[in-house]
Structure formats: C-alpha cells, structure tokens
C-alpha cells in the first residue's frame, strides 16, 4: 500500500524519512534510492510487536501546511503490509477462477503477491467500513 514519507536531508548526513501516518516511525538511508527498503524495514519494526491497527495512508496534501513537514520533499513508498505482522496464517479459500486471474494480474502489475494484495484489499475494506 502506498504511504507518504517526508524526506529531509542535510549535506554530509543520511536521508531521513518521517511517516506522518505512523507517529514515532522513522527511516534513514545514505542514498535516496535506498529509502524504500529502509521504510519497509522501519514499518515492520514499528508495528512488529504492536497489535494496534495499521492506519490507512493519507495524502501528502493533508500535511502540506504542517510546520513539521517543510524544507524537504515527499515520496510515496509501497509498504507491503503482509510483511508487517510477522505471524502469517495459512488459509484455504474458494474464489471464481476469473476473479483469481484478475487478482493475479493486478498483483503482478503492482509487484505484489496474491496474498499481499488480498491482505491489503481486506485491510482497506475494513478501514473504509469502520472495521
């Protein structure tokens, strides 16, 4: 799922990233292109032992006037929520074949596994409907 991160960088230091949707979660990388992996790792560590629900992503526009997010730049990072909670549960479900093909095609286009897509879709549906 795409989440905004706010990136700040000062000469001679690493790129730092703040997650407005996850207060207290931070990531850093020496190279800007390494922030995506650092962001995933940070979110996994942040929510690894916490049982609180993972918030839905907001838009950078929602934070545009916040004084904490000035002087840097925004990135959208794809956080694989299926990796955030360490314990996975195997289940067996039945779906129409055409739906499975559509799910697989969508997941492949977005560089997700079928499980990651289904988990993300379920999270979004529950958040949209108040769990």
N, C-alpha and C positions, 0 to 999 in steps of 0.2 A: 504494500500500500504506500502511496506517495505521501511523504511528510515533509513539511518545510523545515529547513535548518537555517539558522542565521550564522554566517561565517564572518569572522573578524581575523585580521592578520596585520601584524606589525613587522617591519623589517627585522630580519635576524631571528624570528621566532616561528613556531609552527602555526598552521592554520587552526584556529579554534572554532568549534561549532556548538551552538546552543539550540536546544529543541524547545520552542515555545509551547508545544503541546505536552511535553514531558518535563515539568519543572524539576530542576536538580540533575538533569541528564545532560552530559557534556561529552564531546568527542574532540580529538585533535589528530592532526597528521602533518608530517613535514611537507608533503606535496598535496596540492588541492585535489588531484585526481584520486588520492588515497582516502579522501574523506568519506566516500560512500561505504567502504568496508569498515572504517573506523566508526561510522554512525551505526551500522548494523550491530557491531560488537558492543557499542555503548548501550544501545537499547536492550540487547539481550542481557547484559549485566544489570541494567537498571530495573528491569521487570522480572529478572530470573527467579527471585525469591518472593516477590510481591504478588499477592493474589488479587489486587485491585484490577478492575477492568482497564484495558488499554484504551485511551481516548481516541476518538476519531480525529483524522487530520483536519487542520484548519488551513486557510489560505494565507499566504504572506501579507495580503492586503489587510487582513484583520489586525495585523501587528504594525502596520506602516507608520502610525503616529506614536508608537510606544518608544519612549526615550532609551530603553534598553537595546533597541534594535536600530541604531543609527551609526553611520560611518563604515559599515561593512556591506555585505551582499547576501542575497538569498540563494539557496539551492533547494531543489526538490530531490529527496533521496527515496529510493524504493526500499522500504523496510519489509523484510519477509517475516510477517507476524507468526508464521508457523514455526519459526526458529526461536521465537522469543520465550515461550514457555517450554522448558526442556522436556517435560514428560509428554510423549505422544501416546495416543491410544489408537490402536488399530480397530477399524470397524468395517463391516460389510454392508453396503447399501445397494439398492437396485434403482437404476435410472433408465429412461428411454435411451436407446442407442444413439439417436440423432443428437440428444442433449449431451451425451458423453463426448461425441465428436466435436460439438460446438465448444464445450468446456475445454477440451484438449487444445483446440486450435487457438482459442483466446489465451489460454495459459501460455502456450508456446510463443505467441506474439509478444507477450509481456514478460517473458523469461521467468515463468513461474512453473512449479509442478502442479499437477492436478490437485493434490492435497492442499498446497499453499493457496491456490485460487479458491477452493471450496471453503477453507477456513476463513479467508479474507471476506468472501461473499457473505458467509454466515455472520461474522462479526459486524459487518456493515448493516445487514438487515436487522440484527438485534439492536444495534445502537440507534438506528433510524426509528425503531418501534419501541424504544424505551426498555429494551431487554425484557 
